[in-house]
Amino acid sequence: MKVAYVFATDMSATYKLGKMILPQLEQGIHGAQVVGMMFFDDNLYVLRQGEPIGERLAKVAKEHNILLMVCDRCAVERGLAEGDFTMCGLGQVKAKGLVEGVVAGCFPQLYAALAGNPPDQVITL
């Protein structure tokens, strides 16, 4: 089974991802193939360069071809992207200061990025 995760609630990236999902992925015992992860609001902060969770996740994502995407508007608001609000949703915002492999986008970009390897389930945490 292929899954995509959406980290939308407070601390879901630091707790659920950092303490449960990521260790399972690193150990090869997660039980599902993860094809993508989308981060909203303050969950973006775990993906800053130098953050332990983000650095570990970037390594796993590269090894397993997992999409890592941050909400473009959330990234602009937090100074983690190049661009402005008029560019949000258009695929024009570029992530900055984040771990290797992270891209910025909105739902149209998420759908397009996952189209070639779609998940069977999307799990919002």
Buried (B, 14 or more C-beta within 10 A) or exposed (E): EBBBBBBBBEBBBBEBBBEEBBEEBBEEEBEBBBBBBBBBBBBBBBBBEEBEBBBBBBBBBEEEEBBBBBBBBBBBBBEBBBBEEEBBBEBBBEBBBBBEBBBBBBEEBBEEBBEEBEBEEBBEB
